[in-house]
Structure formats: structure tokens, C-alpha cells
């Protein structure tokens, strides 16, 4: 008898299948890029309205408060979180896969007329909570007097 060996065609089909599986996994694990090749970065948040104010809760795990900027202008609140690349000395061996990335995350929300002087924010356990009090006497409707 003789030893059975897979044909060259069988090996190539398996290589093609593995390459296809790897490509699919890579596609599913990476974010969809913009037309300019940059990644589109965002984060999840919730917005609640209660007792004359809005409360925005954003998931920003791994960020420190000095890496986050919040701006309120023209009835919008903008949240930016920036992670800089850190040059880590490679210890023994080589890096096989690097998923931790640097870059900027950003969300911009329309909030209407709010009391900008009394906006508060706190960061705890990766959750950023922003309290946006509404301006007194403004319900979003302007009554027009007829002359």
C-alpha cells in the first residue's frame, strides 16, 4: 500500500478558505472607514430628560478626565475624547496583534436652550455624566403677537 497525501488542489482550496475566513474576521472586527481612509470614531450614549434638565451618559472606558473635552455652544453640546499613541518599549518577543489605538472620539448633540453656566460633568468608572439644565422660561415655542 502507499501513503495517502492530499492533492495540491485540496491544499489550495483550504488556503483559500482560511484566507477568506481571515478576511471576514478582520472586516467584522474593524470599524468602517470613511472615504478618506480614516476611521469613523464614536461612542455610545444615552440622553434622558427629567426635572427641567437633560442628562447625557456616555461610555468612555479607559479615558481619564484630562483626555475629555466638553463644549456647549449654539444649542449643541460636543464631547471629544482623545487618546494619544504611547511609545511602549517592546519587551521580549514581538507584538502579534495590536487593538489598542489612539485617536479621537466625538459626538455632537442638539440640546436646545440650556443654562450654559450651570452645566456639570463627572467621570466615574468609564461613564461620563453631563447634566444640562434647561433655561428658565423657555419651552421651545415663541408666541408672535399680531399688530
C-alpha positions, 0 to 999 in steps of 0.5 A, a space after each residue: 500500500 502507499 501513503 495517502 497525501 492530499 492533492 495540491 488542489 485540496 491544499 489550495 482550496 483550504 488556503 483559500 478558505 482560511 484566507 477568506 475566513 481571515 478576511 471576514 474576521 478582520 472586516 467584522 472586527 474593524 470599524 468602517 472607514 470613511 472615504 478618506 481612509 480614516 476611521 469613523 470614531 464614536 461612542 455610545 450614549 444615552 440622553 434622558 430628560 427629567 426635572 427641567 434638565 437633560 442628562 447625557 451618559 456616555 461610555 468612555 472606558 479607559 479615558 481619564 478626565 484630562 483626555 475629555 473635552 466638553 463644549 456647549 455652544 449654539 444649542 449643541 453640546 460636543 464631547 471629544 475624547 482623545 487618546 494619544 499613541 504611547 511609545 511602549 518599549 517592546 519587551 521580549 518577543 514581538 507584538 502579534 496583534 495590536 487593538 489598542 489605538 489612539 485617536 479621537 472620539 466625538 459626538 455632537 448633540 442638539 440640546 436646545 436652550 440650556 443654562 450654559 453656566 450651570 452645566 456639570 460633568 463627572 467621570 466615574 468608572 468609564 461613564 461620563 455624566 453631563 447634566 444640562 439644565 434647561 433655561 428658565 422660561 423657555 419651552 421651545 415655542 415663541 408666541 408672535 403677537 399680531 399688530 
